[in-house]
Amino acid sequence: MNGQAVTGVVKSVFLEVQEFSLLSWKAVSRIFSPPFYYREFAIQMDKIGVGSLFIIILTGTFTGMVMALQFLAQLKPFAATSYVGGMVAVTMVKELGPVLSSLMVAGRVGSAITAELGTMVVTEQVDAMQVEGTDIVKRLVTPRLKAIMISLPLLTVVTDTVSLVGGYAMAAGYGIKPIMYINSLTQFMFFIDYAEGLVKPLVFGFIIAMMGCYTGLNTGGGAAGVGEAAKRTVVLSSVLILVVDFFLAKFFVTIR
């Protein structure tokens, strides 16, 4: 690859980042200004929040059961199985709960947002809205951003809760009483851990919503382009979630 090609790639990357940042700023700045499009917001809350409950509950339950099973196997030789609840809680609330919930939502909702907006672009519905004087960011992006940033932390709480229930289902087989399981939670968990478990999905939700909207609104190439855009959203959102998770974890470890 020659120098000009490298320069072209670098310029295109910076242009994409600039356009993404500009769209994000516009979406955030319009959250508290009318019109609020309550109907669109309610529809997105239903699609994103209620529609994702089943997969979130399934993911959280079986992840909690697996984590408890692995911890019990490791703790049994040391007669420390009573600590399994706290270990499951720390693992799920701080890391696996937010990350797994976000990855599930990125795959289910992020791709759907891109496909929906991409279809509107290629069928020229977005152009028609602009001709009518509609603020595209306010009408299409902001309601989705608000809905996902509210829904994802709540979905993460559901994931954490069902994972702890699933973990106890495994722990009960080892003779651990409910009071022992609950007490171990307070021994391992602190306020900063709960804060970390709620801040992460808030940031991840922003990434998913903005990546889905940005890719959707920049879709081209007809039906094939919509499919490619949806795939791109899932891949980029998932990678960004994992990368940003590291920096957020580093931040919370630093301020502990």
Secondary structure, 3 states (H helix, E strand, C coil): CCHHHHHHHHHHHHHHHHHHHHHHHHHHHCCCCCCCCHHHHHHHHHHHCHHHHHHHHHHHHHHHHHHHHHHHHHHHHHCCHHHHHHHHHHHHHHHHHHHHHHHHHHHHHHHHHHHHHHHHHHCCHHHHHHHCCCCHHHHHHHHHHHHHHHHHHHHHHHHHHHHHHHHHHHHHHHCCCHHHHHHHHHHHCCHHHHHHHHHHHHHHHHHHHHHHHHHHHCCCCHHHHHHHHHHHHHHHHHHHHHHHHHHHHHHHHHHC
